Amino acid sequence: MSAVTARQSLQVIVLWMLVLVSAMAVAYVSHVCRQKYDQLTALERENNQLQVAYGKYLLEQSAWGSLQRIETMAMEGLDMHSPQPQEIIMVKQ
């Protein structure tokens, strides 16, 4: 073999090695991308579940703090009532 053909053979071998390394890198990056996408979808599902739970919490909080409920609890639990007009005392400074 002459020096030129040996050099060309070496170049071909190096190019094939680079092609193989490049192909392995593409496969690895695709695998990592799929893993990250799976993580993203799992986090989005969790976010949706948390949003639903937060909405339920807000509804429950508003139900517990409604004026009707507070008034009922005051009447039943503390024996309170709304003042009659004759029970109202006006204070002037």
C-alpha positions as CSV (number, residue, x, y, z in Angstrom):
1,M,0.0,0.0,0.0
2,S,1.2,3.4,-0.8
3,A,1.3,6.3,1.6
4,V,-1.7,8.0,-0.1
5,T,-4.0,4.9,0.2
6,A,-2.9,4.3,3.8
7,R,-3.8,7.9,4.6
8,Q,-7.1,7.7,2.8
9,S,-7.9,4.5,4.6
10,L,-7.1,6.2,7.9
11,Q,-9.3,9.1,7.0
12,V,-12.2,6.8,6.1
13,I,-11.8,5.0,9.4
14,V,-11.7,8.2,11.4
15,L,-14.8,9.5,9.5
16,W,-16.7,6.2,10.3
17,M,-15.8,6.5,13.9
18,L,-17.1,10.1,13.9
19,V,-20.3,9.0,12.3
20,L,-20.8,6.2,14.9
21,V,-20.1,8.6,17.8
22,S,-22.5,11.1,16.2
23,A,-25.2,8.4,15.9
24,M,-24.7,7.4,19.5
25,A,-25.0,11.0,20.6
26,V,-28.2,11.5,18.7
27,A,-29.7,8.3,20.2
28,Y,-28.6,9.4,23.7
29,V,-30.0,12.9,23.3
30,S,-33.3,11.5,22.0
31,H,-33.5,9.2,25.0
32,V,-32.9,12.1,27.4
33,C,-35.4,14.3,25.6
34,R,-38.1,11.6,26.0
35,Q,-37.3,11.2,29.7
36,K,-37.5,15.0,30.2
37,Y,-40.8,15.1,28.3
38,D,-42.2,12.3,30.5
39,Q,-41.2,14.3,33.6
40,L,-42.8,17.4,32.2
41,T,-46.1,15.6,31.5
42,A,-46.0,14.1,35.1
43,L,-45.4,17.6,36.5
44,E,-48.3,19.1,34.4
45,R,-50.6,16.3,35.7
46,E,-49.6,17.1,39.3
47,N,-50.1,20.8,38.6
48,N,-53.6,20.2,37.3
49,Q,-54.4,18.0,40.4
50,L,-53.1,20.8,42.7
51,Q,-55.2,23.4,40.9
52,V,-58.3,21.3,41.3
53,A,-57.5,20.8,45.0
54,Y,-56.9,24.5,45.5
55,G,-60.2,25.3,43.8
56,K,-62.0,22.9,46.2
57,Y,-60.1,24.5,49.1
58,L,-61.3,28.0,48.0
59,L,-64.9,26.8,47.8
60,E,-64.7,25.2,51.2
61,Q,-63.1,28.3,52.7
62,S,-65.8,30.5,51.3
63,A,-68.5,28.1,52.6
64,W,-67.0,28.2,56.1
65,G,-66.8,31.9,56.1
66,S,-70.2,32.7,54.6
67,L,-72.2,35.3,56.6
68,Q,-75.2,32.9,56.7
69,R,-73.2,30.2,58.4
70,I,-71.6,32.6,60.9
71,E,-75.0,34.0,61.8
72,T,-76.5,30.6,62.2
73,M,-73.6,29.5,64.4
74,A,-73.9,32.7,66.5
75,M,-77.6,32.1,67.0
76,E,-77.3,28.4,67.8
77,G,-74.0,28.1,69.6
78,L,-73.8,31.5,71.4
79,D,-77.5,32.3,71.7
80,M,-77.0,35.6,69.9
81,H,-79.5,37.5,67.9
82,S,-79.7,40.6,65.7
83,P,-80.5,43.7,67.9
84,Q,-84.0,45.1,67.8
85,P,-84.3,48.8,67.1
86,Q,-85.0,49.6,70.8
87,E,-81.8,47.7,71.7
88,I,-79.5,49.9,69.5
89,I,-77.7,52.7,71.4
90,M,-76.2,55.6,69.4
91,V,-73.0,57.0,70.9
92,K,-72.0,60.6,70.0
93,Q,-68.6,62.1,70.6
